[in-house]
Amino acid sequence: MILDTLKNGPKYNNVHPRFGKAFEFLLSNDLAAMPAGKIELEGQDLVINVVDAIGRTEDQARMETHCNYIDIQVPVGGIEKMGWKALVNLHTITSAYDSEKDVTFYADKATTMLAVQPMEFAIFFPEDGHQPQIAEGTFRKVIVKVRV
């Protein structure tokens, strides 16, 4: 898991070959003004999802993991709390792995909570359980899906 400000994103370009293109997109577009939807930068290997999400309470938010994708999550207009717990410490599966959506859900709750500020980002790797979307009201976020 990585947490940093968006302006520092290019410092992580060497972590994955597609991170450079992902951070270039995030830094060169007005994320608040973009229409909600999906943008394929490299087919299904690098996908941008612009989402107007409905906030959840910590109890409502579900812990999830992905096998084939890394998430770069960027709150745009407000603070989003995101929980984290290592995959090896997740034990109670509530929804088995869905290969089409690349997600497994768990009843486990986070051991660490992050208050991710607007235009900061959190990167969650397949070994990172994450509990996103903890916020009040409706908020804008961008989720970059990077194939492992």
C-alpha positions as CSV (number, residue, x, y, z in Angstrom):
1,M,0.0,0.0,0.0
2,I,1.3,3.5,-0.9
3,L,-0.2,6.8,0.2
4,D,1.1,10.1,-1.2
5,T,0.0,13.3,-2.9
6,L,-0.8,13.2,-6.6
7,K,1.9,15.6,-7.5
8,N,4.4,13.0,-6.2
9,G,2.8,10.2,-8.4
10,P,5.6,10.2,-11.0
11,K,8.1,9.2,-8.3
12,Y,6.4,5.7,-8.4
13,N,6.6,5.2,-12.1
14,N,9.3,2.5,-11.6
15,V,7.0,0.4,-9.4
16,H,5.0,-0.8,-12.4
17,P,5.4,-0.2,-16.2
18,R,1.9,1.3,-16.5
19,F,2.2,3.7,-13.6
20,G,3.8,6.4,-15.7
21,K,0.9,6.6,-18.1
22,A,-1.6,6.4,-15.2
23,F,0.0,9.3,-13.4
24,E,0.4,11.3,-16.6
25,F,-3.3,11.0,-17.1
26,L,-4.2,11.9,-13.5
27,L,-2.0,15.0,-13.5
28,S,-2.9,16.3,-17.0
29,N,-6.7,16.2,-16.7
30,D,-9.2,18.1,-14.7
31,L,-10.6,15.2,-12.7
32,A,-13.4,17.2,-11.2
33,A,-14.7,18.3,-14.6
34,M,-14.6,15.0,-16.3
35,P,-17.8,13.1,-16.9
36,A,-18.3,10.0,-14.8
37,G,-17.5,6.9,-16.8
38,K,-14.8,4.5,-17.9
39,I,-11.7,5.3,-20.0
40,E,-9.5,2.6,-21.4
41,L,-5.9,3.9,-21.8
42,E,-4.4,0.5,-22.7
43,G,-7.4,-1.7,-23.3
44,Q,-8.3,-3.7,-20.1
45,D,-4.6,-3.3,-18.9
46,L,-5.0,0.3,-17.8
47,V,-8.5,1.6,-17.1
48,I,-9.6,4.9,-15.5
49,N,-13.0,4.9,-13.7
50,V,-14.4,8.3,-12.9
51,V,-17.1,7.7,-10.2
52,D,-19.6,9.8,-8.3
53,A,-19.8,7.5,-5.3
54,I,-22.2,7.4,-2.4
55,G,-20.4,7.5,0.9
56,R,-20.8,4.7,3.4
57,T,-20.2,4.3,7.1
58,E,-17.2,2.3,8.3
59,D,-19.7,-0.5,9.2
60,Q,-21.3,-0.5,5.7
61,A,-18.0,-0.4,3.8
62,R,-16.8,-3.8,2.7
63,M,-13.2,-5.1,2.8
64,E,-12.1,-6.2,-0.7
65,T,-9.1,-7.6,-2.6
66,H,-8.2,-8.0,-6.3
67,C,-6.1,-10.7,-7.9
68,N,-5.4,-9.2,-11.3
69,Y,-5.4,-5.5,-10.8
70,I,-3.7,-2.8,-8.7
71,D,-6.0,0.1,-7.6
72,I,-4.8,3.7,-7.6
73,Q,-7.6,5.5,-5.8
74,V,-7.9,9.3,-5.9
75,P,-10.6,11.2,-4.0
76,V,-11.2,14.4,-6.0
77,G,-13.6,16.7,-4.1
78,G,-13.5,15.6,-0.5
79,I,-11.9,13.4,2.1
80,E,-12.4,9.7,1.8
81,K,-11.5,7.3,4.6
82,M,-10.1,4.0,3.4
83,G,-9.3,1.0,5.5
84,W,-6.3,-1.3,5.0
85,K,-5.6,-4.8,6.3
86,A,-3.0,-7.3,4.8
87,L,-4.5,-10.0,2.7
88,V,-2.8,-12.7,4.8
89,N,-4.8,-11.5,7.8
90,L,-8.2,-11.6,6.1
91,H,-10.1,-14.7,7.1
92,T,-13.9,-14.3,6.6
93,I,-14.9,-14.3,3.0
94,T,-18.5,-13.0,2.4
95,S,-18.4,-13.1,-1.4
96,A,-16.1,-15.6,-3.1
97,Y,-13.8,-14.4,-5.8
98,D,-15.6,-13.1,-8.9
99,S,-13.2,-13.5,-11.8
100,E,-15.3,-11.2,-14.0
101,K,-15.1,-8.3,-11.6
102,D,-11.8,-9.4,-10.1
103,V,-13.0,-9.0,-6.5
104,T,-13.4,-10.9,-3.3
105,F,-15.3,-9.4,-0.3
106,Y,-14.6,-10.1,3.4
107,A,-16.4,-9.5,6.7
108,D,-13.0,-8.5,8.2
109,K,-12.5,-4.8,9.1
110,A,-9.5,-2.7,8.6
111,T,-6.6,-2.6,11.1
112,T,-5.5,0.8,9.7
113,M,-7.6,3.7,8.6
114,L,-6.4,6.4,6.2
115,A,-8.0,9.8,5.7
116,V,-7.1,10.3,2.1
117,Q,-7.3,14.0,1.2
118,P,-8.5,15.4,-2.2
119,M,-5.8,14.9,-4.8
120,E,-3.9,12.4,-2.7
121,F,-3.8,8.8,-3.8
122,A,-3.7,5.3,-2.2
123,I,-2.3,2.4,-4.2
124,F,-3.6,-1.0,-3.2
125,F,-1.8,-4.1,-4.5
126,P,-3.3,-7.6,-4.7
127,E,-1.8,-8.3,-1.2
128,D,-3.6,-5.3,0.3
129,G,-7.1,-5.7,1.6
130,H,-8.9,-2.3,1.4
131,Q,-12.1,-0.9,2.6
132,P,-12.9,2.2,0.5
133,Q,-15.8,4.6,0.1
134,I,-16.0,5.7,3.8
135,A,-17.4,9.2,3.5
136,E,-20.4,11.4,3.9
137,G,-22.8,12.1,1.1
138,T,-21.9,11.8,-2.6
139,F,-18.3,12.4,-3.6
140,R,-16.1,12.2,-6.8
141,K,-13.2,9.7,-7.0
142,V,-11.1,8.3,-9.7
143,I,-10.0,4.6,-9.6
144,V,-7.3,3.5,-11.9
145,K,-7.2,-0.2,-12.5
146,V,-3.7,-1.4,-13.5
147,R,-3.3,-5.0,-14.6
148,V,-0.6,-6.7,-12.5
